[in-house]
C-alpha cells in the first residue's frame, strides 16, 4: 500500500466512526424526545381528569353548603335561643 492509500483509509475510518457517533447521539436524543412527548401527553390527560374532578368537588361543596344552610336555618327555627 502506498502512503496516500493509508491516509485515505484512515480518514474513511475516522469519518465512519464520527458518523456512527453522531447517529448514535441523534438516536438517543430522538428516543428521549419521544419519551418526553409521551409523558407530556399523559400529563395532559391527567390534567383533564383533574379539571373534571375539580368541577365535581365544587358541585359537591356547593350541595353540602346549601344543605348546611338549610339545616342551620331549621335548627335555629326549632331552637330559637
Secondary structure, 3 states (H helix, E strand, C coil): CCHHHHHHHHHHHHHHHHHHHHHHHHHHHHHHHHHHHHHHHHHHHHHHHHHHHHHHHHHHHHHHHHHHHHHHHHHHHHCCC
